[in-house]
Amino acid sequence: MGIRIFLLLFFICLLLTTLASAEVPLTAAFIRDHQLWIKMGDEEIQITKNRYVVHTPKWSYDGRFIAYIDGDEQGDKSSLFIYDTHKGESYQPYVRVETSDFKWSPIKNQLAYNDRGLLNVTKMESGRPSGFENVALGVSGFEWFPNGKEFIVSSQSALRPTGWGPIPLFKVPVNANLNADKMKLFYTIQTNTSDLFAIDVNYFKWSSDGKWISFLAIPTASWANDSNTLCVLSSQGEKFKGLGKMLWYKDWFKWAPSSNQIAYISGEGRFFVDNKKTTIADIPIYKHQKEYTPEGYVDLDLEWFTPDEVIVARAKENKKWKEGPVPTMFTSLYAINIKSEEQQQISFPKKNEFDADPQVVGSHLTWFRKNPNNNTADSWVKNGLNGREYLWIKNVDNAPSFFKQK
């Protein structure tokens, strides 16, 4: 009898340990047929009907709210909505908010958005973002400081008879309320130079320790299709560096999860057929940059998996193409160990498919698998680099937005 009791207690303890260590199910917001959906674990919930949801939805700081854009097929409409997961309802934070650039605070459920050059923040009412307060005018791009109390704000260069002027960056408190005395010049980018020409900057991203911020310096429209400059600036506005040339895709540069290293896809030229290399720079020793893409290949997206491993979407070059329809680049995912320099293929789409948009959520790697002959695609997942890949969400318009626990 004593042995039976011991074994029973042993198996109960083992079961409890297993349950306690079980992974939290993945949670994502995604768009299917231009409607907003949520998936939690294995359950899918449709949030909107008869709307035209565009852009990637964004989770609030604690995951209670999802901000999304209700647009239209012509691109003339861009209305900001918020979905409250606790109350199960969508609402507008104000009667009319037209924007495509919106960001949640890193410390609380406050939403900032750029409404045609006017930066606003939501107020709170009964625990929900509601109403708004003006922050600053003349804003082209913005990002929260990590403390959630201020913004870094860009204002487009002015065209003068002598040419384009410099680009000013400002440090603006959340409660500035259009008060010019509260707007502090943070840094001025001298751009009309031989190695850096731009009229605007955008796509701000902070390093993991908050000591550096990266962004793209963007030239005039046609030129921007072929070349932009990746830049970094210290958090005190003292040190500025232009790292290299790249295209204007905001997911093509990312900070390492725990060090001041930045990975980006370098190379000029708007077509993906060649000259797109995964490059890693150590900051502030930016001159020590290393390319990891083998000869004969291009990398067209990237994500950090661990401090030493980077995931890239890679395809063979197509230098033979010169004119006509732009060829599809059939990418697969590869893992690069930046210490050992070992590289291995880790996803295996079918011949008529490609894998893109890698994202890391905890120990999980997710990506977007698409057949270019179809209008939709699927979201795939694997746990760890050597885990089994499996289909997680079928028929999505673009890559899901995952809620990542802070």
Secondary structure, 3 states (H helix, E strand, C coil): CHHHHHHHHHHHHHHHHHHHHCCCCCEEEEEECCEEEEEECCEEEECCCCCCEEEEEEECCCCCEEEEEEECCCCCCEEEEEEECCCCEEECCCCCCECCEEEECCCCCCEEEEECCEEEEEEEECCEEEEEEEEECCCCEEEECCCCCEEEEECCCCEECCEECCEEEEEEECCCCCCHHHCEEEEEECCCCCCCCCCEEEEEEECCCCCEEEEEEECCHHHHCCCEEEEEEECCCCCEEEEEEECCCHHHEEECCCCCEEEEEECCCCCCCCCCEEEEEECCCCCCEEECCCCCEEEEEEEEEECCEEEEEEEECCCCCCCCCCCCCCCEEEEEECCCCCEEECCCCCCCCEEEEEEEECCEEEEEEECCCCCCEEEEEEECCCCCCEEEEEEECCCCEECCCC
